[in-house]
Amino acid sequence: MLAELALQELRASLRGQLILPKDAEYDAARRIHNAMIDRRPALIVRCSGVADVVAAINFARRHEMVVAIRGAGHNVAGTSLCDGGLVIDLSRMKSVRVDHARGTARVEAGATWAEFNHELQVFGLAATGGFVGATGVSGLTLGGGLGWLVRKHGLSLDNLLSLDMVTAEGRVVTASASENVDLFWGVRGGGGNFGVATSFEFRVHPAGTVLAGMVLHPLSRSASVLRFWREYEGTAPEELTNGALLFHAPAELALPDVLHREGVVGLGGVYCGSVDVGGKVLRPLREFGPPAADIFQPMPYSAAQVMADFLWPAGSYNYWKSSYLTELSNAAIDTIVAHYAEAPSLQTIVVLEHNGDGAMSRVAEDATAFGHRRWPYNLLVTSVWRNAADAEANIAWTRRFWNAMNPFLADAVYVNYLGDEGEERVRAAYGAKYERLVALKNKYDPTNFFRMNQNIRPSVS
Ligand SMILES: Cc1cc2nc3c(=O)[nH]c(=O)nc-3n(C[C@H](O)[C@H](O)[C@H](O)COP(=O)(O)OP(=O)(O)OC[C@H]3O[C@@H](n4cnc5c(N)ncnc54)[C@H](O)[C@@H]3O)c2cc1C
């Protein structure tokens, strides 16, 4: 038990809030995106700025407490919370400063992509963030950063110019191409293993109005739609980032009956360039079938940033499996289609991303710690359901599906899509770079103070 005096000292050292289990706000403060995660930290430090982060780290180190770092709390693995221990909660640190003349912007670590791009839209600019606006800038960038501009402008971390970080010793450092260069390599992919990032400076891009949306076909056409998409996306220019989804639309969406009856195979994307040229590029996609519904339209980038958010509502139960595919063969497509037809939950979504043949593949493999840049397809089975009692059926189905996909899976995974899957899968996220990350962990966090993450275990402790 922590002495009352120690807690008083901690509280007095903060500009932000100290939340304890007895406080009325405690349950709300320990709630994150994935309802599967039900952890009870001893202390939640809701930071107001860098000084609070330093105070929280120093306190946790002195009292030998486990530490978790919370950006937006969106990660499925739930590592932004710990049982017992201290949560460094950055979710109230959301300021954004845009330097539109230089084409750069600085954002604090608690902002989401929706919030960041909301501010950038004022200047007709956008940052390359997630496919979903509710994801945190922090966790997403430190692990990679796949989103609607990835084929044109690369990963979020490819656009990172510098970040401020507090280390396990409570030191405030900047990492960039000219300062703490080894750390800058590691934080671009190595997740929360090296310290608490407090703010990020990004290169941002003109993207005022984009052509964005989706064509929707009945689920019974999945096999032919996915075969068409495989051919189409292979010819699409880098201005178009697009993907395929199998899902069931919420009843309140005004869509043709057949889509509500059967479910949907959707081909969605964002064209960031001239809307007229985008119209021509998208014509084959919009004409194939034809689709039962076509909701592509010009919109501000900030609206495109959040257009898929409704598919993954906060507070649902999530269990995910993901890997890159060696190929999207007919057999792989047929396996996906057959298993999705048996999904126990109508909230479950299967996503096929096509990212790895644009700007991200032109960055040298060893330039950053990010694991895999060149696999063309990334498959995600995102099992999502509403009632706790349905966990077993959904998890069992996801595992059956995943076993059936085994012949088509690369031994390579995107670290940010991992659940709590053990060291072997973390190694699969980094491949040959894992040992270099261990060496960096030995230097910056030899005691594994930051271990609530996809952990790179130091070899010295
Ligand atoms: C519905 C959904 C959609 C998603 N869509 C995308 C997508 O389109 N593209 C994509 O690339 N990823 C996507 N992801 C994955 C996403 O990148 C990760 O979940 C990411 O961790 C979210 O960031 P966060 O700040 O909310 O993380 P949190 O859950 O807050 O934190 C997760 C971990 O990240 C680390 N971390 C977070 N903040 C910091 C910090 N400031 N300093 C140091 N370490 C930190 C910590 O280790 C922490 O345990 C999605 C996830 C979900 C659930």
The ligand as an SDF file (V2000), in Angstrom:
LIG
                    3D

 53 58  0  0  0  0  0  0  0  0999 V2000
  -10.7950    0.1830  -34.4000 C   0  0  0  0  0  0  0  0  0  0  0  0
   -9.3090    0.3140  -34.6310 C   0  0  0  0  0  0  0  0  0  0  0  0
   -8.8620    0.8260  -35.8090 C   0  0  0  0  0  0  0  0  0  0  0  0
   -7.5050    0.9330  -36.0590 C   0  0  0  0  0  0  0  0  0  0  0  0
   -7.1050    1.4590  -37.2400 N   0  0  0  0  0  0  0  0  0  0  0  0
   -5.7930    1.6030  -37.4880 C   0  0  0  0  0  0  0  0  0  0  0  0
   -5.3590    2.1770  -38.7100 C   0  0  0  0  0  0  0  0  0  0  0  0
   -6.1410    2.5580  -39.5430 O   0  0  0  0  0  0  0  0  0  0  0  0
   -4.0260    2.2770  -38.9360 N   0  0  0  0  0  0  0  0  0  0  0  0
   -3.1090    1.8560  -38.0330 C   0  0  0  0  0  0  0  0  0  0  0  0
   -1.9210    1.9780  -38.3100 O   0  0  0  0  0  0  0  0  0  0  0  0
   -3.4970    1.3200  -36.8690 N   0  0  0  0  0  0  0  0  0  0  0  0
   -4.8070    1.1910  -36.5780 C   0  0  0  0  0  0  0  0  0  0  0  0
   -5.2060    0.6360  -35.3960 N   0  0  0  0  0  0  0  0  0  0  0  0
   -4.1760    0.2030  -34.4590 C   0  0  0  0  0  0  0  0  0  0  0  0
   -3.6100    1.4150  -33.7350 C   0  0  0  0  0  0  0  0  0  0  0  0
   -2.4900    1.8720  -34.4300 O   0  0  0  0  0  0  0  0  0  0  0  0
   -3.1540    1.0500  -32.3380 C   0  0  0  0  0  0  0  0  0  0  0  0
   -4.2620    0.5540  -31.6510 O   0  0  0  0  0  0  0  0  0  0  0  0
   -2.5340    2.2310  -31.6090 C   0  0  0  0  0  0  0  0  0  0  0  0
   -1.8440    1.7530  -30.4890 O   0  0  0  0  0  0  0  0  0  0  0  0
   -3.5430    3.2370  -31.1500 C   0  0  0  0  0  0  0  0  0  0  0  0
   -2.8990    4.3340  -30.5580 O   0  0  0  0  0  0  0  0  0  0  0  0
   -3.3240    4.8460  -29.1140 P   0  0  0  0  0  0  0  0  0  0  0  0
   -2.5180    6.0730  -28.8340 O   0  0  0  0  0  0  0  0  0  0  0  0
   -4.7840    4.9520  -29.0040 O   0  0  0  0  0  0  0  0  0  0  0  0
   -2.7690    3.6410  -28.2350 O   0  0  0  0  0  0  0  0  0  0  0  0
   -3.0490    3.2940  -26.6960 P   0  0  0  0  0  0  0  0  0  0  0  0
   -4.0400    2.2130  -26.6180 O   0  0  0  0  0  0  0  0  0  0  0  0
   -3.2950    4.5220  -25.9090 O   0  0  0  0  0  0  0  0  0  0  0  0
   -1.6350    2.7210  -26.2900 O   0  0  0  0  0  0  0  0  0  0  0  0
   -1.1720    1.4920  -26.7750 C   0  0  0  0  0  0  0  0  0  0  0  0
    0.3010    1.3680  -26.5030 C   0  0  0  0  0  0  0  0  0  0  0  0
    1.0100    2.3130  -27.3030 O   0  0  0  0  0  0  0  0  0  0  0  0
    2.1050    2.8510  -26.5690 C   0  0  0  0  0  0  0  0  0  0  0  0
    1.9060    4.3050  -26.4190 N   0  0  0  0  0  0  0  0  0  0  0  0
    0.7570    5.0000  -26.6010 C   0  0  0  0  0  0  0  0  0  0  0  0
    1.0090    6.3080  -26.4290 N   0  0  0  0  0  0  0  0  0  0  0  0
    2.3120    6.4320  -26.1450 C   0  0  0  0  0  0  0  0  0  0  0  0
    3.1740    7.5310  -25.8810 C   0  0  0  0  0  0  0  0  0  0  0  0
    2.7280    8.7910  -25.9040 N   0  0  0  0  0  0  0  0  0  0  0  0
    4.4750    7.2860  -25.6240 N   0  0  0  0  0  0  0  0  0  0  0  0
    4.9640    6.0310  -25.6190 C   0  0  0  0  0  0  0  0  0  0  0  0
    4.1910    4.9570  -25.8620 N   0  0  0  0  0  0  0  0  0  0  0  0
    2.8880    5.1550  -26.1330 C   0  0  0  0  0  0  0  0  0  0  0  0
    2.1240    2.1520  -25.2310 C   0  0  0  0  0  0  0  0  0  0  0  0
    2.9950    1.0480  -25.2970 O   0  0  0  0  0  0  0  0  0  0  0  0
    0.7030    1.6740  -25.0730 C   0  0  0  0  0  0  0  0  0  0  0  0
    0.6130    0.5040  -24.3020 O   0  0  0  0  0  0  0  0  0  0  0  0
   -6.5590    0.5180  -35.0970 C   0  0  0  0  0  0  0  0  0  0  0  0
   -7.0240    0.0110  -33.8890 C   0  0  0  0  0  0  0  0  0  0  0  0
   -8.3840   -0.0930  -33.6460 C   0  0  0  0  0  0  0  0  0  0  0  0
   -8.8690   -0.6670  -32.3570 C   0  0  0  0  0  0  0  0  0  0  0  0
  1  2  1  0
  2  3  1  0
  2 52  2  0
  3  4  2  0
  4  5  1  0
  4 50  1  0
  5  6  2  0
  6  7  1  0
  6 13  1  0
  7  8  2  0
  7  9  1  0
  9 10  1  0
 10 11  2  0
 10 12  1  0
 12 13  2  0
 13 14  1  0
 14 15  1  0
 14 50  1  0
 15 16  1  0
 16 17  1  0
 16 18  1  0
 18 19  1  0
 18 20  1  0
 20 21  1  0
 20 22  1  0
 22 23  1  0
 23 24  1  0
 24 25  2  0
 24 26  1  0
 24 27  1  0
 27 28  1  0
 28 29  2  0
 28 30  1  0
 28 31  1  0
 31 32  1  0
 32 33  1  0
 33 34  1  0
 33 48  1  0
 34 35  1  0
 35 36  1  0
 35 46  1  0
 36 37  1  0
 36 45  1  0
 37 38  2  0
 38 39  1  0
 39 40  1  0
 39 45  2  0
 40 41  1  0
 40 42  2  0
 42 43  1  0
 43 44  2  0
 44 45  1  0
 46 47  1  0
 46 48  1  0
 48 49  1  0
 50 51  2  0
 51 52  1  0
 52 53  1  0
M  END
$$$$
